[in-house]
Amino acid sequence: MPLTVGTAGHIDHGKTWLVRALTGKDTDRLPEEQARGISIDLGYAPLDLPDGRRVSLVDVPGHERFVRTMVAGATGIDLFLLVIDAGEGARPQTHEHLAILRLLGVNRGVIAVTKSDAVDAETLELALDEARELVPGAEVVAVSAKTGAGLDELRAALARCATESSREQAPTRLYVDRVFTLHGIGTVATGTLWSGRIAPGDVLRAEPGGHDVRVRSVQVHDQSVDAAEAGQRVAVALPGLERSELGRGDVLIEAGGYSPSYRIDVELEELGAIPSRVLVHHGTSATLARIVRKGRFAQLRLAVPVVAARGDRIVLRAGTTVGGGRVIDPVPPRHADADSFERSARGEKLVYAPVRAEEGGWAFSEEWLDELRTELEQRLDRADPLDPGVPAPTEPWAAEIVPLLGLERRGANLYRPGASGSLGARESEAAELEAQLGPSPVKVEDAQLARFLEDRGRLVRVGDGYAISPRAYEHAREVLLRELEAAERITLARFRDLLATSRKTAQLLLERFDADGVTRRIGEERVLRRTASTRL
C-alpha cells in the first residue's frame, strides 16, 4: 500500500539537505528558496527504502511564517521524519510541528538528529537523549547529510516504521497543493490522494468551485501510471480547466461522494485557549471561521466551504497553534445542540445535506431543502432586473432536487414562475441610449442591457459591442436585398457606397446579416442564402 512521509522541524535544522541526501533530489525549486537558502514552499521527492518499496516524501518549510504551508504538506501523510539539529536541539518550531502532527493523528515516525559531524560525541549523545524524550517510542538516528553518515540506518529505520495499515474504502478525494501549466498539456494539479483512485478518463469534480474536470493523464513521481492509488503523491493533467480556476486548498472528488459545506461539527482537542475566531486548516486549505462551542464540541462556521469527511482531522491556529479536532459531522445544519453533537460523536449518521441513499436517489433533510430554497430566494432578490434569474445548482443531486424548489428552469438558470426582465430604474438610461441610435453604430458598454433591448426590438447589435436602431437595420437590409436581386452578388465596397457609410459600419452590418442567415460569404463577396430568398 502506498505511503507518504512528511518532514517536520525547525528552520535551518537541515530538512532539505537531508531529503537531498536521501533521495538525490533538491526540493527547493523556487529561485527565492535557492537564493535565501531556506524552504518557502512544499517540496516532493520519491524515497526508495532498503526493502525495495518506494514512498513519497513531502518536505515542508520550517520557518514560523510558513506554518500554514507546513500544515498543508503534513495533511495526508502517513508517518513523519522529524529533523533536529544536533547542536541546537529542539526549538520552537520543532515543538509546534510535533504538536501539529499529533493533532493530525500522525503518530508514527522517525527522528533524525542531523549535523552529527559538526558536534562532539558528548553533545551528540545529549541531543539523541533529548529526541528520545521528545517522542517516546520513536526510533532516533544520528545522521550527517554532509558526510553521509547514518543515512543507511535512517532508511532502514523508515522502512521498519513504514508498516502498512488498511485504509478505509471511500470515494476519491485529492486535496490540491500545487497547480501549474505545462506547454502542450495544460493545467496540472498535484496532491496526496487521500482515498479512492484516479485513472485517465475519470471525470472528477473540483470543489468548492463546482467545476467538472476530466483527467487526461496521471503521474506518480514523474512516471505515467494507469491508475493512482490512495496514499500516493499524484499529478493529474486537467485539459479544459484554466490555471486560475484551481488552487491550493481546492479538492478533486468523485462526483456525489462528498458535499461542500460552510459548517463542520468537530470534537475539540485544546492546546491552549481557543478564541472565537480562528484559522481552520483542513486538507490543504486554510479558512477563517467562527467557533460556536458546546463543551468539548464546536461547530465551525466557515468563510468559504470545505469538503470534509467524518473522522478528518483539523488544526486551529490564531497566531500560533491553539488546538485541533476530529470531524464528527461534515455537513451539519446550523445548530449548537449538545444532543446532536453527542449523537454525531457516537457515530450516528444525521442526514442533513444530500447523500446517496442505499436504494438509489438522494437522502436529505427538509431543513436543508428549506435552507437551499431560502438561499436561492435571497439570490433572486438580488438578481439583475434585466434578467431576474440565477444559475441553477450543478451538483450531482441537482436533477432530482431542483424540481422540488418551486422555481422555473430556463436553460441553465432558475426563475420565479412567470418572472420576466424589466428595466425598472434603468428606463431613463435605456431611453438615453435609444436617442443616440441611428445608422452609425454606437458603442454600448453594458452587454446585458443591449441584449435586453434587442430582445424587445428596441435596438440591433452589430458586433464588437456596437448597436444601431432597428429602423437603420431594416433600411440596410432592404438596400442589400434590392442589390442582390439585381446583381446576385455584392462586395463590401459596393455595400458601403450604397449606404453612403464607412467601411467599418458596412462590415459590421454584413457580418450581422451573415449571422442572421440573410447572406453567405464567398471569398470577398456575399450572396443571398436560399432560405432568405424564399422569405422575400
LUMTOR-896351 format. One record per residue (C-alpha): z, y, x. Coordinates in steps of 0.1 Angstrom, whole numbers, plus 5000, padded with zeros to 4 digits. Each point is the difference from the previous one (the first is absolute). Layout:
ZYX
...
END
This chain:
500050005000
499150345015
502850225012
500450365010
502350145027
501150365000
501550195030
503150234996
502050215023
500750355014
497350225015
499149935037
501749665000
496649845008
498849864968
496350085005
500149905037
501549674990
497449944973
497350075026
501649755024
500349734973
496650044984
497750185025
499350274974
501050375001
501150094965
500150375008
496550084988
500450384992
499250255027
503250194992
502049675006
498349945033
500550375011
503750024990
500949645010
501749934966
499049804970
499350214969
498249764976
500149634994
498349775025
498849644995
499249705022
499849624998
502749815019
499349645012
503149785001
500649715025
499649744972
496550134992
500850204969
498850364997
502150264983
499350364991
502050275019
500750354986
501150265025
502050294985
500950345013
503650055012
500450384996
502450114972
497250234986
497949694994
502549784982
497850034969
497149845020
502449745013
501049894965
496349984990
499549765029
503149804994
499349914964
498449674996
501049865034
501749665004
502050055032
501050285023
499750065037
502850245008
499550185033
502950155019
499850175034
502349825025
501050345016
500850194967
501249734976
499950044963
499250364989
499950184966
496549874990
501049655011
502750004974
497950174973
497149775005
502349704998
501650134968
496550044985
499149655009
503149864984
499350214968
496549855000
501449655002
498649945035
502849805015
498249785025
498950125034
500450025038
501550285021
498150105032
502150185026
497350195018
499650165035
502149735015
498550075034
501450364999
503749914999
502449805020
501349664990
503350124986
498450274979
497549754986
502749764991
501950274981
496850094981
499549644991
503649974987
499650314979
496849874985
501749674991
502850194982
497550234983
498249714983
502149685000
497949695000
496850165013
498649885033
500150265027
497550005029
499950235031
496450115007
498050235022
496650124987
499450135035
500649685020
499449744972
503549855005
501249844968
496850024980
499549634998
503649964989
499550274974
496949834986
501949674998
503050174982
497650154975
498449664994
503449854993
500950284976
496649994982
500949714978
497849994969
501650054966
498349954967
498650314983
500350064962
496649954984
499050344986
496950204992
498250185029
501850315014
499150195031
501750335009
497650225019
501350155033
496750125014
496650124987
497050095020
496249984998
497549815022
496350085003
498049754980
503149854984
501750284981
503650034991
502449755016
503649954990
502649815020
503549874992
502249694998
499249774972
503249954981
498849744976
497049824987
496749985019
497050225005
496449885005
496650175002
498750074965
503450044984
500550304977
503450165004
501650314985
501150295022
503150164987
501450254991
496450145000
498849754974
496749915018
498449664998
498849905035
497849725013
500849835033
496949965021
501649845031
503449905013
501349995035
503249885016
500550145036
496450115002
498749664991
498149954967
501649734978
499149834967
503350104986
503250175011
503449854991
503450154992
501850115032
496950095019
498950345013
496850074981
497150245001
497750024970
496750184996
499750184967
496550134994
499650274973
503550145006
500350345016
502450035029
501850284981
500749764970
502449785020
502950065024
503249875015
502449914972
497349884976
499749644991
497249754993
501049764973
498649724978
498950164967
502749934974
502549875025
502150315003
500650334982
500550355016
503250164988
501750345003
503349814997
501649705017
503549864995
501949895031
503249855011
501350245027
501349935035
501750305014
500350115036
501550344992
500150254971
496849984981
499050344986
498350044966
496650075016
498649775028
496949895017
499249644988
498249785025
498249714984
497149815015
498350255022
500750294976
502750275002
500750174966
502450264988
502349884972
502950104979
502849744998
501749924967
503049785009
502149754981
502549855023
498249785026
496750044981
497650294998
496750104984
497750185025
497950254982
497050065023
497850305006
496949775003
499749644987
500549705022
499049634996
503149785005
501149654991
503449854992
501849935033
498350265021
502250205024
500150375002
501550255025
501550334990
500050305024
501450354997
499650145035
501349665013
500149664985
502750004973
499449664984
497549774983
499849754972
498349714983
497650054972
501349834968
497450154976
496750145013
498950164967
503150094979
500250244971
501950335006
503649914996
503550005016
501349694982
502549795018
499349694979
496250025008
500750045037
502349694999
497549794981
497250095024
502349925030
500749664985
496349934999
499350064964
496450124995
500150314978
496450074990
499150374999
496650085015
497149764994
500349665017
497749694995
501349784973
500149625006
497949944969
497450275011
499850364992
502750265008
503650034992
501650344999
502850194981
499550244971
502050255020
497449995028
497150044975
501750304984
500550155034
496349955009
499050154966
502350305006
498650055035
496449994988
500850244971
501550255025
496949975022
497850064969
502050314992
499250135035
496349904998
497250265003
499050114965
496449975010
500449625004
503449914985
500149655014
501849835029
499049705021
500949674984
502249765020
498149775023
502749745007
499349644993
502050024968
498050294986
497549804979
502849844980
502450294998
497950324996
498949904965
503750014990
500450375008
498450144970
497550215021
496250014999
498149875030
496750175009
498649875033
502750025027
502250254981
502549994972
500150264972
502150064969
498149874970
497350244990
500750255028
497250215012
499650275026
500550374993
499850325019
503250144987
501150305021
496849965021
497750114972
499750355015
499249855035
497349794984
498550304981
500050205032
498149725018
497549974971
499350375002
498949955036
497649724992
496250054999
496949865018
501550045034
502749745009
503650125002
502649835022
502749844979
503149925020
501849804973
498049684996
502249884971
499450324981
496349975006
499949644987
502050104969
497650294992
496949795006
501349724977
500150274973
496650145007
501250335015
498549965035
497849775020
501149885035
497249995026
501649865030
502150125030
502550154976
497550244984
499350054963
497550194978
499950094963
498749744975
497350244989
498850045036
499949625004
498049954968
497550275011
499649845034
499549664984
497350144976
498150165030
500249675019
498749794971
497150234992
498949995037
500349625001
498049964968
497250215015
500149895037
502049684999
501650095033
502150295013
501350115034
503150195008
498050305010
498050004967
503249974979
501650285019
497050234993
499849914963
503750094996
499750305024
503249895016
501349905034
499349675018
503649904998
500250054963
496849814994
501349715022
503349984981
498249994967
497549735010
502849785013
501850044967
496849914981
499749695023
503649914991
499450054963
497049775001
497550264992
498149985033
499549765029
499450115036
497049865018
499850145035
500050384997
499049994964
501649934966
498449814971
501249954964
501949694994
498649784973
503250004980
499950385001
496450014989
500849794969
502650264989
497650295002
END
